[in-house]
Amino acid sequence: MYICDMLINNLFLSKHLNILDYGCGNGNLVKMLQKNGYNIKGYDPFSKKFNKIPKK
């Protein structure tokens, strides 16, 4: 949760951006940012759940 808050507060991420978390691991950060209304997708070649490249 700390990293999610830090990204939102310090990087001023726009909810209108399409964001790709390359190397997202288990996707916890992706899930947290999605819950906060961000358009984010995750990809990690070593993860069974996130090993498909998002189409958008």
C-alpha positions in Angstrom: 0.0 0.0 0.0 2.9 2.3 0.7 4.2 2.1 -2.9 0.7 2.7 -4.3 0.3 5.8 -2.1 3.8 7.1 -3.0 3.1 6.7 -6.8 -0.3 8.5 -6.6 1.0 11.3 -4.4 4.4 11.9 -5.8 4.2 11.1 -9.5 0.8 12.7 -10.0 -0.4 9.8 -12.1 -3.3 10.8 -14.4 -6.3 8.5 -14.4 -6.6 9.2 -18.1 -3.3 7.5 -18.9 -2.9 3.9 -20.1 -0.2 2.4 -17.8 1.7 -0.8 -18.3 3.5 -2.3 -15.3 6.2 -4.4 -17.0 7.5 -6.9 -14.5 4.5 -6.7 -12.3 5.2 -10.0 -10.5 2.1 -11.1 -8.7 0.2 -7.9 -9.7 -0.5 -6.5 -6.3 0.4 -2.9 -7.3 -1.7 -3.3 -10.5 -4.7 -4.4 -8.4 -4.3 -1.5 -5.9 -4.0 1.1 -8.6 -7.0 -0.4 -10.5 -9.1 -0.2 -7.3 -8.1 3.5 -7.1 -9.5 4.1 -10.7 -6.3 3.9 -12.7 -6.2 2.3 -16.2 -3.3 0.0 -15.6 -2.4 -3.4 -17.0 0.3 -5.8 -15.8 2.8 -8.0 -17.7 5.5 -10.3 -16.3 7.1 -13.0 -18.5 7.7 -15.1 -15.4 4.1 -15.0 -14.0 1.5 -17.5 -15.0 -1.3 -14.9 -14.4 0.3 -11.9 -16.1 2.3 -13.5 -18.9 0.1 -12.3 -21.8 0.8 -8.9 -23.3 -2.2 -6.6 -22.9 -3.8 -5.7 -26.2 -4.2 -2.0 -25.4 
